Amino acid sequence: MSINTHELARRRRDLMLKMSSSGVAIIPAASLTTRSRDTEYVFRQDSDFFYLTGFAEPEAMMVLAPEREEGEYIVFCQPKDAEKELWEGRREGPDGLVQNYGVDEAHAIDELEHMLPKLLQGRDRIYYPVGQNTGFDQRVTGWLNSAKAKVRSGITPPRELSDVTYLLHEMRLLKSESELTILAAAGELGARAHIRAMNKCKPGMYEYQLEAEILHEFASNGARSPAYTSIVGGGQNACILHYNANDQQLDDGDLVLIDAGCELAGYATDITRTFPVNGKFSEPQRELYALVLKAQEAALEKVKAGLRWNEPHDEAVRVITQGLVDLGLLAGEVDVLIEDEKYKDFYMHRIGHWLGMDVHDVGAYKIGGDWRVMEPGMVMTVEPGIYVNPENQNVAAKWRGIGIRIEDVVAVTEEGCRILTGDVPKAPDDIEALMAM
């Protein structure tokens, strides 16, 4: 499962159409990152580079030069090297890039410093990811200065620098049918992993054991890596939004919150479910859980092309605030409590985020100061929650230390939204029935 070369070529064409015809884009691949001493983390390609090339090797550089007679799409990569490939794995090399990736022209990465100033000659603007990497910023400045040094010989160097990520990230925000197919498959696999965790959970297990069940399901089905560090928070740990120690024992009578998603073919998923360790909700747990589920259902009704990004969040805030008043955790008029943000004692994050190649994917949330209008092909999470601080003396003891979040990935459509992670149960009765099997 992957994006085909025709779609990759279309993306590059679309980007070049958004650029000046006499501009040039330079986008680097990711580098290997040291984990400890002489070992590296598992390599993960830069999302922007991978979006345009489909090429998963480190230490590479992509150049797009619109209307260049010799070829518009140039890539510099690691050369073939039999000895290094014996230790580190096969490389495509320049010839492989031309044959397998639709590259017009490919060169060894060692030739970059010599050739790039020439590729800049006669170009009026350089598009690159400005400010993301200080070292790369300095390299671009060096290439520009090399081009400027030839001005007396009649060479015209670029006059402007532009951030390519704005153009590129607006493209990435709208998913193609191929991307939606991969995201749906990632969502289905993520759902199976959460179901596995529910089936395996029992009092006395450790959080990391549930995490292991989830990772096993991912890896066994082609998703070697999670999209982010999994959160498995039992009891009070569920009230820590980005908890990931995952080293505590799960107690009978507690809830456990699992926020975990896989990365499949370069695309992420992001699912959260909260369920009772022993398979049965207590009455306070069920009441708060029902409120979070109601808030999510109300928010999902506001995910639709033509509505604005903030509308699902605002709807969830209203439902949660009213519910907290009804249950006695807040007191006062709902409109005033919302205006004064009193709900933030229990629900302190927004409803969700864009999702795609990155779990917190790219794309602006506001345009010209106004919340963005949703369009078909946008993919986002919807994840309301309630977290009652165990030290909160303003609420009854039965509520303290309960943390609940319910999160799904949805694709925006003209009619509403398509839930890509809906295979994992979230109704309380359905969860209890599954855990009783």
Secondary structure, DSSP 8 states (H G I E B T S, - for coil): ----HHHHHHHHHHHHHHS-TTEEEEEE-----EEETTEE------HHHHHHH----SS-EEEE-TT-TT-SEEEEE----HHHHHHH----HHHHHHHHS--SEEEEGGGHHHHHHHHHTT-SEEEE-TTS-HHHHHHHHHHHHHHHTTGGGT-----EEEEHHHHHHHHHHS--HHHHHHHHHHHHHHHHHHHHHHHH--TT-BHHHHHHHHHHHHHHTT--EESS--EEEEGGGGGSTT-----SB--TT-EEEEEE-EEETTEE--EEEEEETTS---HHHHHHHHHHHHHHHHHHTT-STTSBTHHHHHHHHHHHHHHHHHHTSS-S-HHHHHHTTGGGGT--S-S--B-SSSSS--S-SEETTEE-B--TT-EEEE--EEE--TT-TTS-GGGTT-EEE-BEEEEE-SSSEEESSTTS--SHHHHHHHHH-
